Amino acid sequence: MPSTPRLLVVDDEPDLRTLYELTLLKIGYQVDAASDMAEARQCLAAERYDLLITDMRLPDGLGLDLVRELQTAQRSEKSIVVTAYGSAESAVDALKAGAFDYLTKPVDLTQFRAAVANALRADPPVTAQPRDAQATTERSQPGEAALLCLVGESPGMRTVRERVQRVARSMAPVLIQGESGTGKELVAKALHACSHRAGGPFVAVNCGAIPESLIEAEFFGVRKGAYTGATADRPGYFQAASGGTLFLDELGDLPLPMQAKLLRAIQERQVRALGSTQEESTDVRIISATHHDLAKAVREGRFRQDLFYRLNVIELRLPPLRERREDLRALAQGLLERLAQRNGEPQAPGLSEDALRCLQSYTFPGNVRELENILERAMALYPGDILGAEAILLPQALDDSPEDTATGFARTRPSELVDSETLTKDGPSRQQLEEFLHRNRWNQSRTARQLGWTLAKLRYWMQRHGLE
């Protein structure tokens, strides 16, 4: 059997220190306590712990220095830092210094217990027996599979994989930056799969696809009767992601009013559903992504500086495909195998050297997503065991037909656009959307173009109306 986790609590306020001790002892942990930095250092010199819980400000220094000392000594203890209420800078500094998590005063005991449990789950104790090692290996399999999806041996991709493994096992928010089509959601899924939250939900939200009038309800949930049409309680994204990861894609498209509400939810780890008078605690890890230059958006007043600072604790940049051409062969083959599996074909075609040279001559403004579209078109038009150069139809090689160079599909001419002003202010009804889809033989790309929407926005409304 594994040994009972041993925790060290450091706080100069006797009442708080006793409260933490009693809470942890009641759960069944072994607890040592210290009232200042000097006493904490003596404990750490004499004992190995599974977790350090320290106040930020102590009589003889900053608890953050204890966290840095553990990192410098490469010790295995996780750490949680308790900061003053609303001290965003201190919380972010703690995470950047290597703390697993932070709590703000006054400490909510429910959040306190959850943070401790999450930290102890992040890695097995060093005293764990082989039985635990076997369980850890089983839990790591989703992470290994997710990392394999980050294809490529270019220096840029090796750095991405190493960074994912290094930062996955903490609560620190991660901001993934990269051009459209570089695979930001794949990286977010890998971070989730490599974390102690892998067994929890992964909820992906496209911030640019939700109508502004509905965005608060989608994020925080709705109580029955909150507005006309709210016939039942409905959880929001924060509730749906409880115990797991909330991935905020296209973060830069979030409206300013919602940015303020999101910041509050992240800082206080509580949300209030529309129509509710009570707040409820949340337990989610936030990963966000954008193709926008958020620093520039902050300077221009389009994005809140405090939210940017809170979410950009760890930055992870994805290289565009044109900067990792050495990965093209492996990427193309992996995509061909995935397309063949999706289409129910027994074997994926190969790629000739001429076809590979063709691909290497192109700049791929749409990155990996565009490469997938090119290969999907090649498989459809040139069935066979090997795809030659003639099958690689690059945008500049196409005729003058109105075609979308990023997707390879025909653009809709202005005369073909439908009148979408008949849609309701907050979006289409189920009947309206079904008519648009039926008119286009359920071709989602064409329907989205006719409505003047992104594909993500169309899929959002299809999901809302149960039309998937």
N, C-alpha and C positions, 0 to 999 in steps of 0.2 A: 504493500500500500504506500502511496506517496505521503511524504511528511506534510504536516499542517503548515500552510504559508505563514511566514514570519514577517511582520510589518514594523516599520519604525515611524512614529508620529512625532513631528517637531512643531511645537507651538508654544509661545511664551504666555498665552492666556490660560490659566489653570482650568477654568470652566470649559473652554472649548476643547482643551487637550483631554479632559476627562470624558466629555461627550463623545469625541472620536474613539477613545479607547473602549468605552462601554459598548458603543455601536459595533465595533469590530470584534470585540470579545464575544458579544452575543451571537454573531454569525459563526464563530468558531475559530477565528484566527488567533495566532500568538502575537502579542503586541508589546513593543517596548516604546518608551516615551522619553523625549528630551525637551528641555525648555529653551535652549539656545544653540547657537552654532557649535560652540566648544563641546557641549555635552553630546550633540549629535555626531560630531567627528569621533569622539571616544567610542560611541556605540558602533559606528561604522568600522572603526579600526579593530574592534573586538569580535564583530559578528557579521555574517553575511545575511542579507535580507532579500525577500522577494519584491518588496515595494517600500519606497520612501514616500511619506506624505508630509510635506513641509509648508509652513506659512511663508509668504514671500518676505515679509519684513520681520526680522528677529532683533533682539536687543544688541547683538554683536555682529550683525551683518545681514546679508540677503540670502534667503533660502535658495535662490537661483544659483548661488555659488556652490552649494552642495550638489546640485544637479550637474553643474559643469565639472566638478571634481570627480563625480562618478563616471561621466563620459570620458574624461581624460585618462582615468585609471582603467577604462574599458571593463568596468564592473557590470554585472548582470542585472543589478536592481533597476526596476522601472521606477518612475517618479511621478508624483502628482503634486502640483503647486497650487496653493490656495492664495488667491489674490483679492485685493480690495474690490468692492462693488464698482462695476463700470470701468475698471482699469484695463481697457482693451490693450494698451501698449504692453503692460506687464504680462498679460495672458499670452500675447503673441511672442514676446521675448522668451517666455518659459518654453513654449513649443519649439522655437528655433534653437534654444539651448539644448534640446533633447528630452524635455519632459514628455511623458506619454500623454498626459492630459492636464487640465487645469480646472479649478472650481472657484467660483466667486462668492464672497461673503454677502449676506448671511448664507451659509452653506445649507442647501436643501438635502436632508438625509437620504431621501430616495435617490437623488442624483449622486450623492456621496457613495452609497452602496453600489450603484451601477458602475461608477467610474472605477472603484476598487476591483469589482468583479471583472470588468473589461480588461484592466491592466494585468490581472493575474491570469487571464485566459490568453493574453497576447503571446506568451511563450511559456513552455512548461518550466516549473522550478528546476534548479540545477540538481536537486536531490531526487528528481523523479525516477521511478523504477522503469525497467524495460517495457512494462505494460503501457506506461504513458508514452514512451518513445514510439511504440507501435501506433498508438492512437494519433500521435502528432504526425507520423508519416502518412496515415490515412487522410488526415485533415489537409495535408500539404498538397495532395494530388490535384485538386482543382486549381491551386495556384500554379503548379507546374504546367498544367494544360493551358492556362490562360497566358503564361509567359511564352509558350510555344507559338501562340497566335501572333506574337510580336515578331514577325519574320524579318530576318536579315542579320548579316554579320558586319555591316558597315560600322565604323566607330560610333556614329550617332546612335544607331539602334542598340549597340552593346551598352552604351551609356544609359539609354532609356531603361533597358531591362535591369541593369544594376541599381539604378535609382529607384525603380519600382520596388525591388526586393528590400532596399534599405529603408524606405519611408513607409512601407505598407503597414508595419506593425506599430502604429501610433494613432492617436486621434487628431494629429495635426492636419488642418485643411490643406489640400493640394490644388493648385491652379495649373491646369494643362493648357499650354498655349501652342498653337500651330495653325497652319493654313487649313482651309476646308478640304476634307477628304484625306487627311493624313492619318486618321485612325485614333482620334482622341477618346472615343468611347471604348475602344478595345483596351487602351491603357487604363482607363477608369475601371473597367471590369477586372483587369489584371491586379490593380491595387486592391480591389475588394476581395478577389479570390486568394490573394496572398496574405490577407489580414486575418485577425482573430474573428472577424465578422463574416467570414466566408459562408457560414451556415445560415446567416440572416438574409433578408431581401436586398436586392440591388434594384433601386428605382431610378430610372433615367427620365429626366424632364427636359424637354426642349423649350427653353424660356422664350424663344421668339415665336413659338407656334400657338401660344395660348392667348385668346382675346383678353385685352386689358381689363374688361369688365368682369371677367371670370377668374382672373389669376389668383386673387386672394383666397377664394373658395377652393380652388384647385390645390393650392399649397397647404392651407390650414384646415380644410374640411368645412362642412356645413351641418347645421342642426335643422331638424325638421321644422318647417314653418319660418325659416329665416327670411325667405323671400318667396314670391309667387313661383310655384313649380318645385319648391323644395319639399317633396312629399315624404322624405325619409332622411335619417342621418346618413351622411356620407363622409368617410375619412378623407383627409388630404394627403399630399405626398409625404409630409413629415410623419404622419401616423403610419402610412403604408410602409415606410422605410425603417420603422422602429426596430432597433437591434441590428440594423444593417447599414447600408450606404445610400446616401441620396446624391445622385449625380446631376448637377445643374449644367446642362449643355447650352451653348450660346448664351452665356451669362451676360455678355455685353448688350444683349437685346432686352434686358429686363427694364421695365419702366422705372423712373426715379421714385415714385411713391412706393412701389413694391420693394425697391432696394432698402428703404428705411425699415419696412416691416420685416424683411428677411434678416437684416442686421440684428434687430431686436430678438428675433427667434433664435438666431445663432448664439448671441451673447448670453441670453437668459435660459436657453434650452427649454423654452416653454412656448406653446402656441395656443391661440384662442380661436376656436372654430367660429365661423359666422353664425350669429344667432345664439351663441353661448355666453354666459356671464362668468365662466370659470376658465382658467388656463390649465393646460395639462402638460406634464413634463415630456420631453422628447429625448430619445437616445439614438442619434444618428451621427454618422461621420460624413462630412461634407467634402465632396470632390467637385470641382467646377472646371469648365473648359470654355475657351473662346478663340475665335480667329481674329478678333479685334485687338487693336493696341489699347489695352485698358489704361495704361499710364497716360496715354494721350487723351483718352476719353475723360479721365479724371481732371486733367489740365483744362479741358474744354467745358467742364461742368456737366458732362453727360453721364458720369458715373461717380458715385459717392466715394470719396477718398477713404473714409473709415471702413466701408465694406470691402474695398479693394485691399486695404491693409490687413483686414481680418481673414480674408480668403486666400491671400497670396503669402501664406506662411512658408509653404514649400512650392517652388515653381519648377515645372517640368516642361521643357520645350521639345516638341516633335519636329524633326527635320523634314522638309518637303522632299518629295520623291526625286526631284532633279538633283538633290545633293547627296543622294544615296543610290546612284545608278548601279553600283555593284550588287545591290540587292534585287535587281529586276528579275533575274532568272528564278531565284527562289520564290519571290513574290508571285510572279506569273504562274509558276507551277502550282503553288498553293491555292491560288484563286481558281485555276482551271479544275483542280480536284474538288474544290467546294462547289463550283458551278455544276460539275458533273453529278455530284451527289444530290444537289438540289433538284436537278432535272431528272433524276432517276436513271442516269446512264451508268452502265457497269464499269466503265473505265474512262479516266480523263485523257484527253488528247495531249500529245507532247508539243513542244515548241521547237521549230527548226532554228538553226543558227541565223539564217537570213531574217526570220521573223524577230528574233531577239535583237539583231542589229537595228531593225526597223524601229523597235520600241526604244532602243537606247538613243536613237537620233531625235526623240521627241522630248519636249520640256515638261509635259504633264501639268498644266495649270490646275487641273482638278485632282492631282495626286493619285493616291491608291484607288479612290473611288472611280476616277476616270479610267484607270487601267482595267478595273473590273468590267466597266461598261464596254470597253474596246474588245476585251476577250470574250465577253458574253455574245457580242455581235458576231465575232469571228466564229465561235462555235455554232451559232445559228445558221450562218450563211455558208460555212465551209465544213460540213461534217466530215469526220475522218480521224485517223489515228494521229496525224501530224498536222499542225497548223503552220503553213508556210507564210512567206512574206506577203503573198497576194491576199491573205486573210486579214492582215493587219491594216484596217482602214482608219488611218489617222485623219483628224479633222481637216488639215490642209490638203489632204489627198482626195477629199470628197468633192462632189460636183457643186453647182451653185444652188442646189435645192436648199430651202430654208431649214437648216439643221442646227441644232444646239451643239456647239463644239465641245461643251463639257460633258454631254451625255451621249451624243451620237444619235439622238432621236429628233425627228422632225419638229421644228418650231411651229407654233400655231400662228397663222397670219392674222392681222388685225380683223379682217372681215369674218374670221372664224370664231372670234371671241364671243362668248355668250353674255347676255346681260345679267350680271350677278347682283344688280342693285335690288332685285326682288328678294334677296336674302334678308333675314331678320337682322336687326342691329347687332345682336350678340352671336350671330352665326346662323347656319342653315338648320332648318328642321330636318328630321329624319327623312321625310318624304321628299323634300327638295334635294337633299344630298343623294338620295337613292336614284332620283331621276337623272341627275348629272352623271352619276356613275353608269347607270344603265345606258344612257345615250352614248357613252364612250366605251361600251362593252367592258366596263369595270377596269379600264386601263387607268391606273392611278396617276401616272405621270401626265397623261393627256388631260385628265380631269383637273389636276392641280393647275396646269397652265391655263386652262380655260377660265378658271376661277380667279386667276392672278395670285395664287397661293404658292407657298412652298409645299413640297411633298410631305414634310413633317407636319405642317398644319392640317393638310388633308387627312393624314393618318390619325391625328389627334381627334378630329371630328368623327371619323369613321369609328374609332374606338368608343367615343362618347355615345354614339347612337347604336352601337352593337352591330355594325355593318362589316366587320372584319371576317 
